[in-house]
Amino acid sequence: MILKFCTSNVNICVVFKLYHIVLFSYALFDMDGNQVPQELVTKVGEEFESILKETDIIRQEFSEDMSILQALSIVFERRPELRLDGLAHKVLQWYLCRMEGWFAADASPRERGLGGELKCSPNVRNIFYWEVEKVARLLEEELLPGGHGLMVRGYLPVINTLAKGLDIRLGHRVTKIVRRHNGVKVIVEDGRTFIADAAIVAVPLGVLKSNSIKFEPRLPEWKEEAIADLGVGIENKIVLHFEKVFWPNVEFLGVVAETSYGCSYFLNLHKATGHSVLVYMPAGQLARDIEKMSDEAAANFAFMQLKKILPDASDPIQYLVSRWGTDVNSLGSYSYDTVGKPHDLYDKLRVPVDNLFFAGEATSADYPGSVHGAYSTGLMAAEECRMRVLERYGELDLFQPVMGEDTPVSVPLLISRM
């Protein structure tokens, strides 16, 4: 498969060759280590999709926003035959757990059972929740061709190629941005100042929400409201490296439970990379709770989840823990819609303010929470910035191509298709 990224403003074309491995296998287990029959997993998945379609009908009937929990409660009142119990109920909770991972947020401010009952949990406090409108859009989502994929070697080959010839300053954390009639002034943590005709702000939404970057003068009220009203979720990764593989040769492993908070999800990197690595991926409040632990405690928590389904699992020899929620350079994983807020917040966040332009996944109305959403908005912001500078200086050759336009650079990327 070949992907071609072109930037209109600097005539750069980079061709990425994608070598992919098809992955579509899984194994779910209950808390006693018994594997859930795949036929049941498939059947419950179909039931879950039917339930979500029913919530879309509810959405069209009510003018006010509601959380997915509220809509589910109405669905189960109208369609009691959709309620599941026993093992099927636990599998349904696992599907909800994975949907919470898609949004990096909880389905409701209370722990729930998808059978219709509410379950308040002492472990779940002050959590964000997403709305039916967002779920409806997910069902109608227009995906890019090629399906989901895993970057086996990470994004470094892409970044290194796109960064060739550019002046990139690391260790320059911005603390203040001053808008002036003839340009912008950017002040970094150590007091150094950079002057430019315009600037593109592409920091994570969590950083904007923290007010760690001061804007002078303040951003317009509508821009500040967009920053405040969009939600920022968390999905972390706890990477466990083992001496040898002892788990089934499937794409991912899962633990089903009575509530989505108790479910687990492990991505099998051995399937794609050949390394004996599993990645535990908690989201929402569970991710927030784990971030309060030390790295060692977090890795042990993930390992204990694995031991529930594979009692003979050997101890990991290495581990790596992400902390997107508390990392000062991110303060969250990616954005999501919140209940009761307008749906044009992504567009508002992208709109320029004078000579400040905005980019990032939280400015992509079509593809929020994704790399391609962040990349495409970056291209748009760069073009808008270029046009603003050209309005001031005229047709000048301001940007030199990093690579010859007639000689595209080929970058081999190993992609595992999910």
N, C-alpha and C positions, 0 to 999 in steps of 0.2 A: 504494500500500500504506500502511496506517495502523497505527502502533504506539501503544499507550497505556500509559504508565507511571503507576501510582498508588501513593502511599505511604499505608498504612493509618493511621499514627499522626498525620499532620498534614493529612489530607484534601486532598492536593495531587494534581491530575491534570494531566499534561502530555501533549499529543497531538503526536506527531511525524509529519509527512507525509513519506513516503519516495518520491522520484521515482527510479526505477531504470532502468538501462541493462543489458540482458542481454549478458554477455561470456562467451564460451566458446571462443575461438580461441587457437591457440598455434603456435609454430614451433620445433622442436628442430634443432640443428645438431651435426655432429661437429667435431673440432678443426681440420679442413681447410676448414671453412666450407661443407660440403655439407649441405643440408637433409635431415633424416631423413623418409622417407615417413610420412605421418600414419597410413596403414594399419598400419605396423609399430609405431608408438607405441601405437595402440589395442590391437593384439594383445598387445604386451608388458604393457600395463596390465592386461589380463585375466589374463595369466599371473601377474603379481605378486599380484593378488588371490587367485588359486588357491593360490599359495605361502603367503600369509599365513593363509589358512584351514587349510592343512596345519599351520602352526605352532600354531594353536589346538587342533588334535587332539593335538599333542605336549604342549601345556600341560596338557590333561586327563589325560594318562597319567602325568605326573611330579608328585610332591608338592612337590618343591623348586623354588624360583624359578630361572630361567635367563635369560640375555640373549637378545635376538632372534638374535644370531649363532649361539649354541649351538643354538637351535631350527632355524635354517636349515641348519646342518650336518647335523642328524639328518634333516631333510626331504630333502636332496639325496642322502643315503645310501640312504634308502628309495625315493625317487622320482627316479632319475637322469634320467628323461626330462624333468624340469622344468628341468634345467640349460640355460642359454642361452650362446651364444658369439657372437663377432663383434660386429656393430653392435647386435644384440638385447641382448647382455650389457651394452653401454654404456648403452642405454636403460633397462635394469633398474636399473643403478646410479643413473641420474638419478631414477627413482622413489624409490629409497631415500634419495637426497639430499633430496628434498622431504619425505619422511616424517621425516627428521631435523629438518627445518625445523618440522614440526608440533610436535615435542617440544622443539625448541631444544636438542637433545642428540645425541650420536653413538650409533650402533647398537651399538657395541662398543668396548672399550678398545684394539682393534687395527684397523688399516685392513683392509678385506676386499674380496674379489671375491664377487659374489653367485652365481658359478658353483659355490661350495662351498669354494674354496680360501681360505686365510688369507694376507693380504698385510700384513706389518708395514711401517709407514711411519715414516721418521725424523721426519716432521713431526707425528706424532700421539703425544702423550704425556699421561699422567695424565688421560684423558678419561672422563667419565661415560658410562654406557650405560643404556638402558631395557630393560624386560623384556617377555616375551611376553604376560603378563597385560594390560599396558597396550595392546598392539597388538590383543588380542582385544576389549577394551572399545571400541577405536576402531572396529572393524568392526561392533560392535553399537550404536554411538553413536546416541542419539536426538537428532537435530538439531532446533533450533528452526525453525519455519516461515520461509520466505523465502530460505533459502540464505545463502551467504557474501556479504558486501558490502564495498565500499570507501567509506569516508566521504570524499567528494570535498573537502569543506571542513574535514575533521578533526572532532574531537569538541567543538571550542570552542562551537558553538551549543548543544549539549546541556549542557555544563558551565555556560555562562553562564546558561541558563534555570534549571537546578536550584540554582544558587548565589544566585539573587536573594533578597535580604533576609537572607542569612546573614552572620555575622561570621567572615570567613576571614582568617587571619593568614599572610601569606607571609614567607619568610625566618626562620621559627621552627623550626629543626632541633632535634628533641627529643633529649636526651642521657640523661635519667633519668626513670623513672616509679616513684613510691612509692605502694604500696597501704597504706591506713590503714582502720581499722574504720569510719570515718565518711566515707570518700571517697578521692580520689586526688590526688596532687600531681605535676604535670608540670613538669619543669625543662628549659628550652631552652638552646641553645648559649651565649647571652650571659649566662646566670645568672638570667634572669627566671623566675618561678614562677607557675604557674596551678593553682588549687584547684578541684576539681569533685566532684560526688557520684559520678560514674562516668566512664569514658573508653572510647572505641572505638579499638583499635589496628588500623589498616588499612595499615600500611607494607608495602612489598614484602618477600617472604620473604628475599631476599638481604640486606636491611638487618637483619632479625631474626637471620639466621645470622652476621652480622658482629659481633654483640654491641656495636654502636655505641650502642645504647640499653640502659642498665643498668636492671634491674628490682630493686626493693627492697621486700619480700624477693624472693629469686630465684623465678622461676616454678617450678611443680611439676616433678618429674623427667619425668613423662609429657609435659608440654608442651614441655620442652626437647628431649626425644627426637624429638618430632614435627618441631620446627624443624630439628634436626640431620639427620634421616633423609630428609626430602623433598629432592629434587634441584632445583637452579635451573639452567636452561639459558640459552643465549644465541642469539638470532637478531638480527643487526644489519641496518641499511639504509644503503646508500651511494647517495645520490641524485645523479644526473648530469643536469644541465640543458644541452641543446644549442641551438644557434642555430636549427636546423630539423630536421625529422624525416627520417631516412634509412633507417629500419627498416620491416619489414613491418607492416601494419595489423592486428596480432593482440594478444590480451590479454597474453601473455607470451612471452618468448624463453628458450631453454634451451640449454646446452652439455652434451653427453653425453661421458663419459670412462670409462676403465678402472675407476676407483674413484669412490665417491660424493664423496670429498674433492676430486676434480678437476672435478666437475660444477658448473654455474653456473645461476642462475635470475635473470631480469630481468623485473620487472613494468613494463608499458607504461602510464604514466599519461596519455599522449596520447589513448589510446582512451577514457578516462573524463573527462579534464579539458580536453583541447584544448591542453595545454602539452607542449612537446617535452622530456619527461622520462622517463628510465628509472631504475628502482630495483633495484640489485643487492642480493640478500638472502642473505648467507652465514650458516650456522648451525653450532652445535657447535664442534668444535675449530678449524675454519677461521675462524669468527668470532673466537675467542680469539686466534688467530695474527694476524689482521688488526688487532685492537685494539692490538697491540704496535707498529704502524706509526704514523707521523704521518698527519694527515688527508690531506695531499697524496699521500703514498705509498699510502694506502688507496684513494683515488679513482683513482690511476693503475693500481693492481692491478685494480680493477673494470673500468676502461676497457680494459686489456689482455685481460681475459676477453671483452669485447665485440668487440675487434678480431679474436679468433680466428674468430668467425663472420661478422663484417662487416668485412673488411679495409680498406674505404674509409671507415670511420667517421670523422667529423670530431671534433676535440677538444671536450670539454665547455667551456662558458663559465662554469659555476658548479658547485659540488658541495657536498654536505652529508653528514657522516658521523656516524652514531649510535655510541655506546659504552656500551651497556646494562650490560656486564660490569664496567666500571670507574667508571661514574657513581655517586658516593656516595649518590645519592638512589634508586638502583635495585639496583645490584650483581647484575644478572641480568635476563633478560627475563620468564620465567614458569616455573612449577614443573613437575616431572614425577616419576613414580614411579621409584625405583631398585631394582635387583635385590636380593632378599634381605630387603626391608623389608616390614612389614605394609601392608595396603591401606586401613587406616582412619586413616591419618595426616592426611588432609584434614579428616576429622571431628574428630579430636583437636585440630587446630590451631584449629578454630572454637569449641570449647567454652570458655565464659567461665571466668575465674579470679577469684573474688570479684566485685569491681565493675569488672573489666577485661573488655571484650568484644572479639572479634577478627573481622575481615572482610578480604576480598580474594580474588583468584582462587585463592590457595593454600589457602583454607578452603572451596572449593567442590568437593565430591566429584563432583558431576554435570557441572560445566562448568569444570574447572580451565584455566588459561591463556587465559581469555577475558574480554572486557569484560562480557558478561552474567553470567558467574559472579561477577565482582567486584561488580557492581552489586547482584545479588540477595542476596549475603551481607551487603552493606552495609545493605540494608533489614531483613534478619533481625536483624542486630546492633543496629540502631537500635530495633527493636521490643522486643528483649530488654532493652536499656538502659532504655527507657521504662518497661517493666513493673517493673524493679528500683527505679527512682525512685518509681514510684507505690506500691510496697509500703512504702516508707519514709514518704512524705508523704501518701498517700491520693489520692483523685480530685481532683487540682488541674489547672487549665488551664495546664499547663506549656509547651505548645508552641502557638504561634500560627501559623495557616496563612500561608504566604508569599504565596499567591494565593487569590482567592476560589474556593471549591470548585465554584461554579456557573459559573465562567468559565474553562474550561481555556485554557491558552496554546498556541497553535499555532506550531510551529517547523518551517519548511521545511528538510529535509535532502536533499541530493543524494546518492543512494546508487548506486554501480555494483555490480551483481550479478555475483559471481565464478562 
